[in-house]
Amino acid sequence: MDILVLDDEKEIADLEELYLKNENYNVYKCYSSKEAIDVIENEKIDLALLDVMVAGMDGFDICKKIREKGLNFPIIMVTAKIEDRDKITGLTLRSR
């Protein structure tokens, strides 16, 4: 299984990678939205862990881009945001 990990906090991305690799997953670790878009466009991804608060395109924007490309792999939004509107936004993202 190929998993995309996007987090601009290096320590968090490294820790997620460590745990996933210990379970024998192949991990594409990205620290920027640009890196994540490159992986999405060039690799077959089975699952994405997206940090919501990334500079440039945030996790919500990347989720939209994934769905607009017709990709339907599961996405887990990793965030410290607790507002209900942020939760609703993340749960309702889909391509139009």
All heavy atoms as an XYZ file, in Angstrom:
771
protein
N       0.850     -1.176      0.000
C       0.000      0.000      0.000
C       0.888      1.229      0.000
O       1.827      1.328      0.778
C      -0.929     -0.010      1.208
C      -1.837      1.196      1.271
S      -2.957      1.128      2.669
C      -4.462      0.800      1.805
N       0.573      2.190     -0.862
C       1.335      3.435     -0.985
C       0.577      4.581     -0.321
O      -0.581      4.859     -0.677
C       1.573      3.764     -2.457
C       2.442      2.719     -3.139
O       3.394      2.254     -2.499
O       2.174      2.385     -4.301
N       1.230      5.228      0.625
C       0.585      6.267      1.413
C       1.326      7.586      1.246
O       2.552      7.649      1.376
C       0.544      5.878      2.910
C      -0.238      4.576      3.084
C      -0.070      7.001      3.744
C      -0.279      4.050      4.490
N       0.555      8.629      0.954
C       1.089      9.990      0.880
C       0.930     10.642      2.241
O      -0.172     10.642      2.813
C       0.316     10.796     -0.170
C       0.566     12.303     -0.179
C       1.998     12.605     -0.582
C      -0.411     12.993     -1.100
N       2.012     11.161      2.774
C       1.996     11.907      4.031
C       2.408     13.333      3.715
O       3.499     13.562      3.188
C       2.968     11.295      5.068
C       3.122     12.205      6.270
C       2.511      9.908      5.487
N       1.531     14.284      4.022
C       1.845     15.705      3.831
C       1.744     16.420      5.164
O       0.680     16.458      5.783
C       0.877     16.352      2.839
C       0.921     17.888      2.774
C       2.293     18.381      2.307
C      -0.180     18.419      1.880
N       2.850     16.967      5.608
C       2.870     17.809      6.809
C       4.079     18.711      6.738
O       5.186     18.237      6.479
C       2.921     16.954      8.082
C       2.396     17.713      9.288
O       2.891     18.838      9.549
O       1.486     17.207      9.944
N       3.881     20.007      6.928
C       5.004     20.943      6.854
C       5.822     20.969      8.144
O       6.884     21.569      8.185
C       4.547     22.346      6.456
C       3.528     22.944      7.396
O       3.035     22.231      8.300
O       3.201     24.128      7.231
N       5.344     20.293      9.170
C       6.143     20.144     10.391
C       6.927     18.847     10.254
O       6.374     17.746     10.334
C       5.251     20.127     11.625
C       4.613     21.481     11.889
C       3.930     21.535     13.237
O       4.516     21.015     14.219
O       2.833     22.084     13.300
N       8.229     18.999     10.046
C       9.098     17.860      9.745
C       8.990     16.741     10.780
O       8.926     15.568     10.418
C      10.541     18.347      9.626
C      11.510     17.279      9.191
C      12.917     17.822      9.085
C      13.929     16.837      8.602
N      13.840     15.485      9.054
N       8.944     17.109     12.052
C       8.910     16.102     13.109
C       7.644     15.243     13.022
O       7.697     14.031     13.235
C       9.000     16.757     14.498
C      10.298     17.480     14.762
C      10.357     18.880     14.135
O       9.302     19.410     13.703
O      11.460     19.429     14.042
N       6.526     15.866     12.705
C       5.269     15.123     12.605
C       5.300     14.201     11.388
O       4.946     13.021     11.479
C       4.063     16.085     12.548
C       3.923     16.793     13.901
C       2.778     15.335     12.196
C       2.885     17.888     13.934
N       5.727     14.732     10.241
C       5.809     13.913      9.028
C       6.765     12.739      9.234
O       6.473     11.610      8.822
C       6.250     14.768      7.839
N       7.897     12.995      9.866
C       8.875     11.927     10.112
C       8.300     10.846     11.033
O       8.526      9.652     10.818
C      10.158     12.494     10.725
C      10.945     13.375      9.761
O      10.634     13.369      8.548
O      11.873     14.063     10.229
N       7.553     11.264     12.039
C       6.956     10.304     12.969
C       5.880      9.469     12.270
O       5.834      8.245     12.433
C       6.365     11.032     14.172
C       5.861     10.165     15.315
C       6.977      9.298     15.887
C       5.256     11.029     16.407
N       5.028     10.111     11.475
C       4.018      9.370     10.715
C       4.690      8.363      9.787
O       4.271      7.201      9.701
C       3.141     10.332      9.903
C       2.221     11.168     10.757
C       1.468     12.222      9.978
O       1.886     12.611      8.864
O       0.424     12.666     10.482
N       5.748      8.813      9.113
C       6.485      7.918      8.220
C       7.047      6.719      8.985
O       6.938      5.569      8.532
C       7.610      8.680      7.534
C       8.468      7.796      6.647
C       9.696      8.494      6.120
O      10.337      9.261      6.892
O      10.032      8.268      4.949
N       7.648      6.966     10.122
C       8.237      5.897     10.926
C       7.201      4.838     11.292
O       7.429      3.636     11.092
C       8.862      6.481     12.198
C       9.438      5.477     13.181
C      10.664      4.793     12.590
C       9.785      6.171     14.487
N       6.057      5.277     11.811
C       5.012      4.327     12.198
C       4.485      3.547     10.999
O       4.260      2.334     11.085
C       3.854      5.035     12.911
C       4.164      5.376     14.345
C       4.221      6.701     14.767
C       4.394      4.377     15.283
C       4.500      7.021     16.087
C       4.683      4.684     16.605
C       4.733      6.007     16.999
O       5.016      6.307     18.296
N       4.280      4.227      9.894
C       3.752      3.547      8.703
C       4.758      2.566      8.112
O       4.388      1.454      7.713
C       3.313      4.579      7.658
C       2.090      5.402      8.056
C       1.916      6.598      7.128
C       0.843      4.537      8.085
N       6.011      2.960      8.054
C       7.037      2.044      7.529
C       7.214      0.826      8.435
O       7.492     -0.264      7.951
C       8.358      2.779      7.321
C       8.351      3.628      6.072
C       9.723      4.144      5.729
C       9.687      4.779      4.350
N      11.014      5.184      3.900
N       7.046      1.023      9.739
C       7.120     -0.114     10.664
C       6.019     -1.135     10.390
O       6.154     -2.303     10.747
C       7.041      0.350     12.120
C       8.356      0.889     12.618
O       9.412      0.613     12.047
N       8.303      1.671     13.684
N       4.940     -0.700      9.758
C       3.836     -1.595      9.385
C       3.946     -2.034      7.921
O       2.996     -2.535      7.341
C       2.492     -0.900      9.638
C       2.232     -0.572     11.093
C       2.162     -1.813     11.972
O       1.644     -2.858     11.511
O       2.614     -1.734     13.136
N       5.120     -1.788      7.331
C       5.445     -2.209      5.961
C       4.680     -1.481      4.861
O       4.451     -2.032      3.787
C       5.287     -3.726      5.798
C       6.276     -4.474      6.663
O       7.446     -4.111      6.732
N       5.796     -5.485      7.349
N       4.290     -0.229      5.116
C       3.682      0.595      4.073
C       4.774      1.359      3.342
O       5.798      1.718      3.927
C       2.680      1.591      4.666
C       1.470      0.929      5.269
C       1.268      0.935      6.642
C       0.528      0.297      4.462
C       0.152      0.327      7.203
C      -0.593     -0.317      5.011
C      -0.763     -0.296      6.382
O      -1.859     -0.905      6.930
N       4.547      1.620      2.063
C       5.435      2.472      1.283
C       4.952      3.910      1.478
O       3.779      4.199      1.253
C       5.388      2.079     -0.197
C       6.361      2.872     -1.016
O       7.474      3.139     -0.589
N       5.936      3.267     -2.201
N       5.842      4.798      1.895
C       5.447      6.160      2.261
C       6.095      7.177      1.337
O       7.312      7.144      1.105
C       5.836      6.468      3.726
C       5.477      7.898      4.093
C       5.165      5.485      4.675
N       5.268      8.076      0.824
C       5.736      9.253      0.089
C       5.555     10.431      1.030
O       4.436     10.900      1.237
C       4.933      9.465     -1.193
C       5.123      8.370     -2.206
C       4.259      7.281     -2.259
C       6.178      8.425     -3.104
C       4.440      6.273     -3.186
C       6.367      7.411     -4.034
C       5.492      6.343     -4.067
O       5.675      5.348     -4.993
N       6.651     10.873      1.628
C       6.601     11.941      2.630
C       6.862     13.281      1.966
O       7.842     13.445      1.243
C       7.637     11.671      3.721
C       7.702     12.733      4.787
C       8.661     12.355      5.894
C      10.047     12.087      5.334
N      11.039     11.827      6.360
N       5.974     14.247      2.226
C       6.104     15.576      1.631
C       5.991     16.632      2.724
O       5.174     16.514      3.634
C       4.995     15.808      0.608
S       4.931     14.572     -0.697
N       6.812     17.662      2.574
C       6.782     18.779      3.524
C       6.093     20.006      2.929
O       5.914     21.001      3.611
C       8.200     19.168      3.947
C       8.973     18.059      4.610
C      10.182     17.614      4.072
C       8.523     17.449      5.779
C      10.910     16.604      4.678
C       9.241     16.434      6.384
C      10.438     16.024      5.831
O      11.160     15.018      6.426
N       5.727     19.948      1.640
C       5.064     21.093      1.002
C       3.955     20.598      0.083
O       3.967     19.455     -0.371
C       6.071     21.908      0.179
O       6.445     21.208     -0.995
N       3.010     21.493     -0.186
C       1.908     21.136     -1.077
C       2.415     20.858     -2.482
O       1.901     19.969     -3.164
C       0.845     22.239     -1.078
O       1.415     23.485     -1.383
N       3.447     21.560     -2.922
C       4.002     21.325     -4.258
C       4.535     19.897     -4.373
O       4.285     19.203     -5.360
C       5.100     22.328     -4.583
C       5.664     22.163     -5.996
C       6.872     23.033     -6.233
C       7.498     22.858     -7.586
N       7.483     21.535     -8.163
N       5.268     19.447     -3.355
C       5.774     18.077     -3.358
C       4.623     17.073     -3.403
O       4.679     16.076     -4.128
C       6.599     17.801     -2.100
C       7.939     18.490     -2.033
C       8.615     18.233     -0.695
O       8.028     18.563      0.357
O       9.732     17.685     -0.710
N       3.575     17.333     -2.630
C       2.430     16.422     -2.584
C       1.742     16.335     -3.945
O       1.393     15.246     -4.400
C       1.438     16.871     -1.516
N       1.565     17.469     -4.616
C       0.939     17.482     -5.945
C       1.787     16.675     -6.923
O       1.256     15.905     -7.731
C       0.737     18.928     -6.446
C      -0.267     19.668     -5.552
C       0.293     18.945     -7.900
C      -1.642     19.055     -5.496
N       3.102     16.822     -6.848
C       3.999     16.044     -7.721
C       3.799     14.542     -7.502
O       3.745     13.767     -8.460
C       5.463     16.414     -7.481
C       5.826     17.794     -8.009
O       5.059     18.348     -8.835
O       6.873     18.322     -7.589
N       3.703     14.123     -6.252
C       3.506     12.703     -5.953
C       2.157     12.237     -6.487
O       2.056     11.188     -7.128
C       3.613     12.430     -4.426
C       3.152     11.021     -4.085
C       5.029     12.667     -3.944
N       1.107     13.023     -6.253
C      -0.236     12.651     -6.714
C      -0.266     12.478     -8.228
O      -0.913     11.565     -8.749
C      -1.266     13.702     -6.260
C      -1.424     13.655     -4.743
C      -2.613     13.497     -6.951
C      -2.063     14.884     -4.150
N       0.456     13.334     -8.929
C       0.451     13.290    -10.391
C       1.320     12.174    -10.963
O       1.117     11.773    -12.107
C       0.875     14.639    -10.955
C      -0.176     15.722    -10.699
C       0.237     17.094    -11.189
O       1.411     17.293    -11.572
O      -0.632     17.987    -11.167
N       2.270     11.668    -10.174
C       3.232     10.706    -10.722
C       3.215      9.314    -10.090
O       3.893      8.416    -10.592
C       4.647     11.288    -10.611
C       4.805     12.527    -11.462
O       4.607     12.467    -12.667
N       5.129     13.644    -10.840
N       2.476      9.139     -9.022
C       2.467      7.856     -8.320
C       1.036      7.375     -8.106
O       0.105      8.178     -8.074
C       3.162      7.975     -6.956
C       4.579      8.492     -7.006
C       5.549      7.595     -7.744
O       5.288      6.380     -7.861
O       6.580      8.109     -8.206
N       0.894      6.076     -7.932
C      -0.418      5.516     -7.589
C      -0.508      5.492     -6.061
O       0.212      4.750     -5.403
C      -0.574      4.108     -8.149
C      -1.944      3.532     -7.862
C      -1.977      2.040     -8.157
C      -3.242      1.417     -7.637
N      -3.412      1.495     -6.197
N      -1.377      6.306     -5.528
C      -1.532      6.430     -4.081
C      -2.776      5.675     -3.635
O      -3.814      5.721     -4.294
C      -1.641      7.927     -3.686
C      -0.390      8.694     -4.105
C      -1.907      8.094     -2.190
C       0.888      8.211     -3.468
N      -2.673      4.990     -2.490
C      -3.800      4.244     -1.939
C      -4.477      4.954     -0.774
O      -5.629      4.670     -0.455
C      -3.325      2.868     -1.470
C      -2.765      2.040     -2.610
O      -3.509      1.798     -3.581
O      -1.583      1.655     -2.544
N      -3.743      5.882     -0.137
C      -4.260      6.605      1.027
C      -3.438      7.878      1.190
O      -2.228      7.860      0.947
C      -4.123      5.746      2.295
C      -4.396      6.409      3.646
C      -5.880      6.712      3.813
C      -3.914      5.518      4.789
N      -4.087      8.966      1.616
C      -3.356     10.207      1.881
C      -3.655     10.700      3.290
O      -4.806     10.678      3.734
C      -3.746     11.284      0.867
N      -2.613     11.125      3.971
C      -2.729     11.817      5.255
C      -2.321     13.261      4.986
O      -1.148     13.535      4.717
C      -1.787     11.205      6.300
C      -1.977      9.734      6.624
C      -0.897      9.272      7.599
C      -3.350      9.484      7.206
N      -3.288     14.170      5.016
C      -3.029     15.563      4.638
C      -3.172     16.488      5.830
O      -4.231     16.530      6.478
C      -4.021     16.007      3.552
C      -4.074     15.197      2.275
C      -5.140     15.765      1.351
C      -2.716     15.157      1.594
N      -2.141     17.249      6.097
C      -2.207     18.314      7.093
C      -3.066     19.430      6.507
O      -2.875     19.836      5.363
C      -0.802     18.820      7.403
C      -0.769     19.922      8.447
O      -1.794     20.166      9.115
O       0.299     20.545      8.589
N      -4.015     19.915      7.265
C      -4.894     20.970      6.774
C      -4.147     22.300      6.649
O      -4.329     23.028      5.683
C      -6.129     21.133      7.691
C      -6.928     22.358      7.329
C      -6.991     19.883      7.610
N      -3.287     22.599      7.606
C      -2.651     23.920      7.646
C      -1.239     23.879      7.061
O      -0.251     23.939      7.778
C      -2.639     24.437      9.079
C      -4.029     24.655      9.624
S      -4.082     25.349     11.284
C      -3.486     23.994     12.260
N      -1.167     23.773      5.737
C       0.104     23.793      5.018
C       0.146     25.073      4.197
O      -0.866     25.487      3.635
C       0.224     22.562      4.086
C       1.503     22.604      3.294
C       0.144     21.286      4.890
N       1.305     25.690      4.117
C       1.455     26.914      3.337
C       1.177     26.640      1.861
O       1.351     25.525      1.371
C       2.857     27.478      3.513
N       0.774     27.660      1.142
C       0.441     27.501     -0.271
C      -0.944     26.912     -0.385
O      -1.900     27.437      0.167
N      -1.056     25.792     -1.075
C      -2.328     25.065     -1.121
C      -2.480     24.320      0.200
O      -1.619     23.522      0.546
C      -2.334     24.054     -2.266
C      -2.362     24.643     -3.640
S      -2.366     23.355     -4.912
C      -4.001     22.680     -4.703
N      -3.569     24.577      0.924
C      -3.736     23.856      2.185
C      -4.293     22.458      1.914
O      -4.563     22.090      0.772
C      -4.602     24.651      3.161
C      -6.038     24.841      2.699
O      -6.528     24.063      1.853
O      -6.684     25.778      3.197
N      -4.450     21.683      2.958
C      -4.922     20.314      2.815
C      -6.293     20.219      2.159
O      -6.568     19.288      1.407
N      -7.170     21.193      2.431
C      -8.485     21.201      1.797
C      -8.349     21.369      0.285
O      -9.012     20.694     -0.493
C      -9.361     22.322      2.357
C      -9.781     22.134      3.796
C      -9.794     23.215      4.652
C     -10.175     20.896      4.293
C     -10.196     23.074      5.979
C     -10.574     20.737      5.608
C     -10.579     21.832      6.454
N      -7.469     22.293     -0.141
C      -7.255     22.518     -1.580
C      -6.680     21.280     -2.264
O      -7.066     20.936     -3.378
C      -6.318     23.707     -1.815
C      -6.924     25.039     -1.396
O      -8.161     25.166     -1.444
O      -6.154     25.947     -1.029
N      -5.762     20.626     -1.594
C      -5.164     19.423     -2.170
C      -6.211     18.310     -2.259
O      -6.281     17.594     -3.255
C      -3.928     18.985     -1.362
C      -2.839     20.043     -1.539
C      -3.438     17.611     -1.811
C      -1.645     19.850     -0.666
N      -7.055     18.195     -1.257
C      -8.136     17.221     -1.289
C      -9.042     17.486     -2.491
O      -9.401     16.553     -3.222
C      -8.931     17.285      0.010
S     -10.285     16.097      0.099
N      -9.405     18.745     -2.709
C     -10.234     19.096     -3.876
C      -9.552     18.705     -5.172
O     -10.175     18.146     -6.073
C     -10.515     20.603     -3.899
C     -11.545     21.060     -2.914
C     -11.814     22.543     -3.117
C     -12.006     23.219     -1.791
N     -12.141     24.658     -1.865
N      -8.253     18.992     -5.264
C      -7.492     18.666     -6.472
C      -7.480     17.151     -6.720
O      -7.628     16.699     -7.853
C      -6.082     19.219     -6.365
C      -5.302     19.168     -7.648
C      -4.103     20.095     -7.551
C      -3.438     20.291     -8.868
N      -4.125     21.179     -9.774
N      -7.317     16.381     -5.675
C      -7.329     14.922     -5.792
C      -8.675     14.454     -6.341
O      -8.733     13.653     -7.270
C      -7.045     14.266     -4.422
C      -5.590     14.495     -4.009
C      -7.384     12.773     -4.441
C      -5.286     14.145     -2.563
N      -9.747     14.967     -5.782
C     -11.084     14.550     -6.216
C     -11.394     15.045     -7.627
O     -12.035     14.330     -8.405
C     -12.147     15.027     -5.230
C     -12.017     14.392     -3.849
C     -12.056     12.866     -3.910
N     -12.022     12.285     -2.585
C     -11.204     11.325     -2.230
N     -10.338     10.821     -3.087
N     -11.238     10.836     -1.011
N     -10.925     16.229     -7.992
C     -11.137     16.747     -9.349
C     -10.438     15.877    -10.390
O     -10.895     15.778    -11.520
C     -10.649     18.190     -9.460
C     -11.535     19.187     -8.755
C     -10.947     20.573     -8.632
O      -9.796     20.805     -9.071
O     -11.643     21.440     -8.080
N      -9.345     15.244    -10.002
C      -8.629     14.341    -10.906
C      -9.334     12.983    -11.008
O      -8.896     12.115    -11.744
C      -7.188     14.136    -10.433
C      -6.325     15.377    -10.556
C      -4.934     15.160    -10.028
C      -4.025     14.415    -10.937
N      -3.827     14.853    -12.269
N     -10.423     12.814    -10.259
C     -11.163     11.557    -10.303
C     -10.565     10.461     -9.443
O     -10.955      9.299     -9.553
N      -9.631     10.809     -8.583
C      -8.999      9.830     -7.696
C      -9.875      9.639     -6.463
O     -10.321     10.616     -5.864
C      -7.597     10.292     -7.305
C      -6.645     10.513     -8.487
C      -5.364     11.176     -8.024
C      -6.356      9.199     -9.189
N     -10.120      8.394     -6.093
C     -11.058      8.114     -5.008
C     -10.442      7.397     -3.820
O     -11.149      6.765     -3.054
C     -12.238      7.298     -5.551
C     -13.106      8.131     -6.453
O     -13.429      9.262     -6.134
N     -13.459      7.575     -7.602
N      -9.116      7.481     -3.673
C      -8.509      6.832     -2.515
C      -8.916      7.585     -1.242
O      -9.248      8.768     -1.288
C      -6.987      6.728     -2.662
C      -6.279      8.013     -2.951
C      -6.016      8.931     -1.947
C      -5.854      8.300     -4.239
C      -5.346     10.116     -2.210
C      -5.177      9.479     -4.521
C      -4.922     10.391     -3.497
N      -8.902      6.899     -0.107
C      -9.269      7.548      1.158
C      -8.292      8.657      1.525
O      -7.088      8.573      1.228
C      -9.196      6.423      2.191
C      -9.160      5.160      1.421
C      -8.595      5.484      0.077
N      -8.827      9.691      2.163
C      -8.022     10.820      2.631
C      -8.341     11.054      4.099
O      -9.510     11.166      4.473
C      -8.326     12.098      1.827
C      -7.975     11.888      0.349
C      -7.585     13.303      2.413
C      -8.439     13.011     -0.559
N      -7.295     11.125      4.904
C      -7.439     11.461      6.317
C      -6.850     12.848      6.503
O      -5.686     13.083      6.176
C      -6.716     10.432      7.217
C      -7.359      9.059      7.040
C      -6.760     10.886      8.686
C      -6.632      7.941      7.755
N      -7.669     13.760      7.017
C      -7.219     15.121      7.264
C      -6.610     15.171      8.666
O      -7.259     14.812      9.648
C      -8.383     16.111      7.157
C      -9.143     16.037      5.840
S      -8.142     16.318      4.379
C      -8.040     18.081      4.376
N      -5.359     15.595      8.740
C      -4.640     15.697     10.004
C      -4.619     17.179     10.364
O      -4.091     18.001      9.617
C      -3.194     15.166      9.860
C      -2.453     15.279     11.177
C      -3.212     13.734      9.357
N      -5.222     17.512     11.517
C      -5.356     18.922     11.837
C      -5.488     19.170     13.331
O      -5.941     18.297     14.067
C      -6.576     19.526     11.110
O      -6.649     20.923     11.385
C      -7.863     18.851     11.532
N      -5.124     20.370     13.712
C      -5.347     20.823     15.082
C      -6.589     21.705     15.144
O      -6.988     22.141     16.211
C      -4.132     21.598     15.578
N      -7.200     21.949     13.987
C      -8.404     22.787     13.951
C      -9.546     22.054     14.641
O      -9.717     20.853     14.473
C      -8.792     23.116     12.510
C      -7.823     24.045     11.832
C      -8.372     24.482     10.507
C      -7.521     25.607      9.949
N      -8.256     26.383      8.978
N     -10.354     22.827     15.385
C     -11.453     22.207     16.110
C     -12.805     22.850     15.796
O     -13.821     22.407     16.309
C     -11.201     22.249     17.630
C     -11.046     23.682     18.112
C     -10.004     21.404     18.005
C     -11.046     23.831     19.619
N     -12.814     23.865     14.958
C     -14.065     24.533     14.621
C     -14.983     23.591     13.841
O     -14.524     22.855     12.966
C     -13.790     25.783     13.777
C     -12.987     26.855     14.488
C     -13.755     27.515     15.609
O     -14.982     27.698     15.476
O     -13.125     27.834     16.631
N     -16.270     23.634     14.129
C     -17.228     22.786     13.422
C     -17.204     23.046     11.926
O     -17.287     22.112     11.130
C     -18.652     23.011     13.951
C     -18.863     22.388     15.318
O     -18.062     21.511     15.709
O     -19.829     22.771     15.998
N     -17.059     24.316     11.523
C     -17.074     24.614     10.086
C     -15.889     23.969      9.372
O     -15.998     23.563      8.225
C     -17.125     26.113      9.832
C     -15.909     26.872     10.261
C     -16.120     28.370     10.076
N     -15.368     29.054     11.092
C     -14.330     29.820     10.845
N     -13.967     30.046      9.615
N     -13.676     30.384     11.817
N     -14.735     23.859     10.041
C     -13.582     23.186      9.446
C     -13.855     21.691      9.283
O     -13.502     21.088      8.272
C     -12.325     23.389     10.296
C     -11.886     24.843     10.322
O     -11.912     25.488      9.258
O     -11.519     25.327     11.405
N     -14.496     21.099     10.277
C     -14.834     19.677     10.190
C     -15.826     19.437      9.049
O     -15.681     18.492      8.277
C     -15.431     19.198     11.515
C     -14.440     19.215     12.660
C     -15.114     18.854     13.958
C     -14.179     19.046     15.130
N     -14.836     18.809     16.415
N     -16.823     20.289      8.948
C     -17.825     20.153      7.887
C     -17.179     20.326      6.525
O     -17.445     19.554      5.601
C     -18.981     21.160      8.107
C     -19.764     20.772      9.359
C     -19.877     21.233      6.874
C     -20.719     21.831      9.850
N     -16.302     21.314      6.396
C     -15.597     21.527      5.120
C     -14.831     20.277      4.713
O     -14.923     19.821      3.582
C     -14.632     22.728      5.229
O     -15.386     23.892      5.512
C     -13.847     22.919      3.935
N     -14.092     19.716      5.637
C     -13.300     18.526      5.333
C     -14.154     17.324      4.960
O     -13.786     16.544      4.085
N     -15.306     17.184      5.580
C     -16.162     16.033      5.305
C     -16.978     16.168      4.030
O     -17.452     15.181      3.485
C     -17.112     15.801      6.490
C     -16.440     15.316      7.768
C     -17.421     15.359      8.934
C     -15.898     13.908      7.579
N     -17.125     17.386      3.534
C     -17.979     17.582      2.358
C     -17.206     17.873      1.072
O     -17.825     18.112      0.042
C     -18.985     18.726      2.589
O     -18.270     19.929      2.866
C     -19.923     18.400      3.744
N     -15.888     17.824      1.100
C     -15.109     18.109     -0.091
C     -15.292     17.019     -1.133
O     -15.189     15.834     -0.859
C     -13.612     18.212      0.244
C     -13.205     19.464      0.975
C     -11.725     19.395      1.318
C     -13.489     20.695      0.154
N     -15.568     17.441     -2.325
C     -15.666     16.518     -3.453
C     -15.598     17.356     -4.715
O     -15.800     18.561     -4.692
C     -16.947     15.703     -3.413
C     -18.193     16.553     -3.524
C     -19.435     15.665     -3.486
N     -20.617     16.433     -3.697
C     -21.316     17.038     -2.741
N     -20.928     16.945     -1.497
N     -22.402     17.718     -3.012
N     -15.337     16.719     -5.829
C     -15.278     17.478     -7.071
C     -16.691     17.813     -7.504
O     -17.647     17.125     -7.197
C     -14.531     16.702     -8.142
O     -15.374     15.877     -8.861
N     -16.817     18.889     -8.189
C     -18.148     19.329     -8.640
C     -18.440     18.817    -10.012
O     -17.713     18.597    -10.829
C     -18.203     20.842     -8.635
C     -17.989     21.368     -7.225
C     -18.309     22.836     -7.137
N     -17.834     23.438     -5.940
C     -18.378     23.315     -4.770
N     -19.407     22.562     -4.590
N     -17.894     23.935     -3.720
